[in-house]
Amino acid sequence: MASSAEAGQHHQSETTTAPPDNLPIVLIHRLPQFDLSYKSWIPATKFLLLDPLDHSFPSSPSAQALARSARVLVCIGPSPLAADALDRYPTVECVVGSSAGLDHVDLSECRRRGIAVTNAGDAFSADVADYAVALLIDVLRRVSASNRYVRAGSWPVKGEYPLGSKLGGKQIGIIGLGSIGSMIAKRLEAFGCSISYNSRKKKPHVLFPFYENVHDLATNSDALIICCALTNKTHHMINKDVMTALGKEGVIVNVGRGALIDEKELVQFLVRGDIGGAGLDVYENEPIVPRELFGLDNVVLSPHRAVATPEAILALQEVVKANLEAFFANEPLVSPVELA
């Protein structure tokens, strides 16, 4: 029998179907391009990691049977997890997610099967909130655009760069007042902004004005910051009518998911000058970004990096490990997702 560490690293090459030293089995589910170097931070001394995409994972019937006996599946990054994948692992009781959004996971199927689901919890919240505010400031004050202006040598030739717009005093509508949205609100209040919000339901202890629909929120906002989950109900929630309501001076910042916005309509509104600008970290067909946006100085583009700090990655690792340990100890999960 291999040692615990060897078993975790080499995924059990022997024919027995019993995990070494009775380590809890953790099934890794991922696309080939996603691994997040999970072996370096999910301890093989505590869990037997089974990764069907790992080159060392054996194809023997005993190894396949071991994988099919796993009670926990760790979903690495935004790897799609649909019913067919869950069919292959009928004993899974918990999906431990490593991202904030879960639009890649078939949550209704998990609910039907009685499978608990977790996400990144608050691991990314502070960094995403910082990034959302940074995108808003960049669009309003034209930071990136003026940087390009200076680097192109235009200042001595063309003179002063056009004025930007002040952040303080703006009416900011936040769509999704969860952990990230609440941190965005806290930061913007310090700038002297007025906050209102739309969410699935009104927050009982929140004093900000609540709007039941995003159209009314847009009508009463200078800028919209989108940080809600992508679901069937929120797909393309920022549509032509909402953008029209926001108006020609309005700004959209999206740190949620690309498909929360009707991207084709957004491009047309920006090209025509029918809204004031946009700060976008996410897109409908990543990594493809509409080329029409590349030459617009009132648009700031980012390659889905709002969560990307070393501190956030470490925090995520701790959340994933804590959820695994809680599950196997029969204790409450650290970052459960409501599936109802």
C-alpha positions in Angstrom: 0.0 0.0 0.0 1.4 3.4 -1.0 1.9 6.1 1.6 -0.7 8.9 1.9 1.5 11.4 0.1 2.3 9.0 -2.7 -1.3 8.2 -3.1 -2.3 11.8 -3.4 0.4 12.5 -6.0 0.1 9.4 -8.1 -3.6 8.8 -7.8 -3.4 5.2 -6.7 -1.9 2.9 -9.3 -2.6 -0.3 -7.4 -5.6 -2.5 -8.0 -7.3 -2.1 -4.7 -10.5 0.0 -4.6 -9.9 1.2 -1.0 -8.2 4.6 -0.6 -4.9 4.4 1.2 -5.1 5.0 5.0 -8.8 5.6 4.4 -8.1 9.2 3.2 -11.3 11.0 2.0 -11.6 10.9 -1.8 -11.7 14.3 -3.6 -12.6 14.2 -7.2 -11.1 17.0 -9.4 -13.3 18.3 -12.2 -11.7 20.6 -14.7 -11.1 21.6 -18.3 -7.5 20.8 -19.5 -6.5 24.5 -19.3 -7.6 24.9 -15.7 -5.7 23.4 -12.8 -4.8 26.3 -10.5 -1.9 24.2 -9.4 -4.3 22.5 -7.0 -1.8 19.8 -6.0 0.3 22.4 -4.2 -2.4 23.6 -1.9 -5.0 20.8 -1.5 -3.0 18.6 0.9 -2.4 15.1 -0.2 -1.8 14.2 3.4 -5.5 14.8 4.1 -7.2 13.9 0.9 -6.8 11.4 -1.9 -7.0 13.6 -5.0 -8.4 11.9 -8.2 -8.0 13.8 -11.4 -9.1 12.0 -14.5 -7.3 14.4 -16.7 -3.9 13.9 -14.9 -1.5 11.9 -17.0 -0.8 9.6 -14.0 -4.5 8.7 -13.4 -4.7 5.0 -14.3 -7.4 3.7 -16.6 -7.9 0.5 -14.6 -11.4 -0.5 -13.6 -10.4 -0.2 -9.9 -9.3 3.5 -10.4 -12.5 4.3 -12.2 -14.6 2.6 -9.5 -12.7 4.7 -6.9 -13.5 7.9 -8.7 -17.2 6.8 -8.9 -17.2 6.4 -5.2 -16.2 10.0 -4.5 -18.6 12.1 -2.3 -17.0 15.4 -3.1 -16.1 17.0 -6.4 -13.9 20.1 -6.6 -14.7 22.2 -9.7 -11.6 24.1 -10.8 -12.3 27.5 -12.3 -15.3 27.9 -14.6 -15.1 24.3 -15.9 -18.6 23.4 -17.1 -20.4 20.9 -14.8 -23.6 19.5 -16.3 -25.9 16.6 -15.7 -23.8 14.2 -17.9 -20.7 14.8 -15.7 -22.7 14.2 -12.6 -24.1 11.0 -14.1 -20.5 9.7 -14.2 -20.1 10.2 -10.4 -23.4 9.2 -8.8 -22.2 9.3 -5.3 -21.2 13.0 -5.3 -22.9 14.8 -2.4 -21.1 18.1 -2.6 -19.6 20.3 -5.3 -16.9 22.6 -4.0 -16.5 25.5 -6.4 -13.4 27.7 -6.8 -15.0 30.7 -8.4 -17.4 33.3 -7.2 -19.9 32.9 -10.1 -21.5 29.5 -10.7 -23.1 29.9 -14.1 -21.0 27.0 -15.4 -22.6 24.6 -12.9 -26.0 23.1 -13.5 -27.4 24.3 -10.2 -30.9 23.0 -10.9 -29.6 19.6 -11.5 -27.6 19.7 -8.3 -30.7 20.8 -6.4 -32.6 17.9 -8.0 -30.0 15.4 -6.9 -29.6 16.9 -3.4 -26.0 17.9 -4.0 -24.7 20.8 -1.9 -22.7 23.5 -3.7 -20.1 26.0 -2.5 -18.4 28.9 -4.2 -15.4 31.2 -3.4 -17.4 33.0 -0.7 -15.8 36.3 0.2 -12.3 35.3 -1.0 -12.5 37.7 -4.1 -14.9 40.3 -2.8 -12.5 43.0 -1.7 -10.3 42.8 -4.8 -13.3 42.8 -7.2 -14.8 45.8 -5.3 -11.5 47.7 -5.7 -11.3 46.8 -9.4 -14.9 47.9 -10.0 -14.3 51.3 -8.5 -11.0 51.5 -10.4 -12.8 50.9 -13.7 -15.4 53.5 -12.9 -12.8 56.1 -12.0 -10.8 55.2 -15.1 -13.8 55.8 -17.4 -14.9 59.0 -15.7 -11.4 60.6 -15.4 -10.1 59.1 -18.6 -7.0 57.7 -16.9 -6.1 55.0 -19.5 -7.0 57.2 -22.4 -4.9 60.1 -21.2 -2.0 57.7 -20.6 -2.2 56.7 -24.2 -2.4 60.3 -25.2 0.9 61.1 -23.4 2.7 58.0 -24.6 1.7 58.8 -28.2 3.4 62.1 -28.0 0.2 64.0 -28.5 0.4 66.4 -25.6 3.0 68.8 -27.1 1.3 68.5 -30.5 -2.4 68.6 -29.8 -2.4 70.4 -26.4 -4.4 69.7 -23.3 -6.4 66.5 -23.1 -10.2 66.9 -22.7 -11.7 67.1 -19.2 -12.9 64.0 -17.4 -15.9 63.8 -15.0 -15.9 63.9 -11.2 -16.8 60.8 -9.3 -18.0 62.5 -6.1 -21.7 63.3 -6.1 -22.6 60.7 -8.7 -25.7 58.5 -8.3 -24.4 54.9 -8.5 -26.7 52.0 -9.1 -25.3 48.7 -8.0 -26.9 45.5 -9.4 -26.3 42.7 -7.0 -25.8 43.8 -3.4 -24.1 40.7 -2.1 -20.6 40.6 -0.6 -19.0 42.3 -3.6 -21.7 44.9 -4.2 -21.7 45.8 -0.5 -18.0 46.4 -0.6 -18.3 48.5 -3.7 -21.0 50.6 -2.0 -18.8 51.2 1.0 -15.9 52.4 -1.1 -18.1 54.7 -3.2 -19.8 56.2 -0.2 -16.3 57.4 0.9 -16.1 59.2 -2.5 -19.3 61.1 -1.7 -21.5 59.0 -4.1 -25.2 58.3 -3.5 -25.9 54.5 -3.7 -29.1 52.7 -4.8 -29.4 49.1 -5.8 -31.3 46.2 -7.4 -31.1 42.7 -6.1 -33.1 39.5 -6.1 -34.9 40.9 -3.0 -34.7 43.9 -0.8 -32.1 43.7 1.9 -33.9 44.3 5.3 -31.1 46.1 7.0 -29.8 48.1 4.0 -30.8 51.8 4.0 -29.9 52.4 0.3 -32.9 52.9 -2.0 -34.0 49.7 -3.5 -35.4 49.3 -7.1 -37.3 46.2 -8.1 -36.2 46.4 -11.7 -33.0 47.5 -13.4 -34.8 49.9 -15.8 -35.9 52.1 -12.9 -32.5 51.8 -11.3 -30.9 53.0 -14.6 -33.3 55.9 -14.9 -32.2 57.2 -11.5 -28.4 56.5 -11.9 -25.4 58.2 -13.4 -23.6 54.8 -13.5 -24.5 51.2 -13.2 -22.1 48.7 -11.6 -23.0 45.1 -12.4 -21.8 42.4 -9.9 -24.7 39.9 -9.7 -24.8 36.3 -10.6 -25.5 35.1 -14.2 -28.7 33.1 -14.3 -31.5 32.5 -16.8 -33.3 35.4 -15.2 -30.3 37.8 -15.4 -29.1 36.9 -18.9 -29.0 40.1 -21.0 -30.7 42.0 -18.1 -28.8 45.1 -19.3 -30.6 45.5 -22.6 -31.5 48.3 -25.0 -34.2 49.7 -22.8 -32.0 49.8 -19.8 -29.2 51.5 -21.7 -31.6 54.0 -23.1 -32.8 54.7 -19.5 -29.3 55.2 -18.3 -28.8 57.9 -20.9 -26.0 59.6 -23.0 -23.9 60.5 -20.0 -24.3 57.2 -18.2 -21.5 54.7 -17.5 -21.7 50.9 -17.2 -19.1 48.9 -15.3 -19.3 45.1 -15.4 -17.3 42.8 -13.1 -20.0 40.1 -13.1 -20.3 38.0 -16.2 -20.3 39.2 -19.8 -23.7 37.8 -20.7 -25.4 40.0 -18.1 -25.3 42.6 -20.8 -26.6 42.4 -24.4 -23.1 42.9 -25.7 -24.2 43.7 -29.3 -26.5 46.4 -28.1 -23.8 47.8 -25.8 -21.3 48.0 -28.6 -23.8 49.9 -30.8 -24.7 52.3 -27.9 -21.0 53.0 -27.3 -20.1 53.5 -31.0 -23.1 55.9 -31.5 -22.3 57.8 -28.3 -25.7 56.9 -26.8 -24.1 56.2 -23.4 -21.2 57.9 -21.9 -18.7 55.0 -21.4 -18.0 51.5 -20.1 -15.5 49.7 -17.9 -15.6 46.0 -18.8 -13.7 43.1 -17.2 -16.0 40.4 -18.6 -17.4 39.6 -22.1 -20.0 37.3 -23.7 -17.5 35.2 -25.7 -14.2 35.4 -23.8 -11.5 35.8 -24.7 -13.0 37.4 -27.8 -13.7 41.1 -27.3 -15.6 43.2 -29.9 -13.1 45.0 -32.0 -15.4 48.0 -32.3 -14.5 48.9 -28.7 -10.7 49.0 -29.2 -10.6 52.6 -30.6 -13.0 54.1 -28.1 -11.4 56.3 -25.5 -14.5 56.2 -23.3 -14.2 52.4 -22.9 -11.7 50.7 -20.5 -11.1 47.0 -21.3 -9.7 44.4 -18.9 -9.1 40.7 -19.5 -11.3 39.2 -16.7 -8.7 40.0 -14.0 -10.8 41.7 -11.3 -10.2 38.7 -8.9 -6.5 38.3 -9.9 -4.3 39.1 -6.9 -2.0 36.8 -5.0 -3.9 37.6 -1.8 -7.2 36.6 -3.4 -5.8 33.3 -4.7 -4.5 32.4 -1.2 -7.9 33.3 0.3 -9.6 31.1 -2.3 -7.4 28.2 -1.4 -8.2 28.5 2.2 -12.0 28.6 1.4 -11.7 25.5 -0.7 -9.8 23.6 2.0 -12.1 24.8 4.7 -15.1 23.5 2.8 -13.5 20.1 2.2 -12.6 19.8 5.9 -16.1 20.9 7.0 -17.8 18.4 4.7 -15.8 15.4 5.8 -16.2 16.5 9.5 -19.9 16.7 9.0 -19.9 20.4 9.9 -21.6 23.4 8.2 -20.0 24.4 4.9 -18.0 27.6 4.9 -19.5 29.2 1.7 -22.7 27.3 0.8 -24.8 28.5 -2.2 -28.5 28.7 -1.9 -30.0 26.5 -4.6 -33.7 27.1 -3.9 
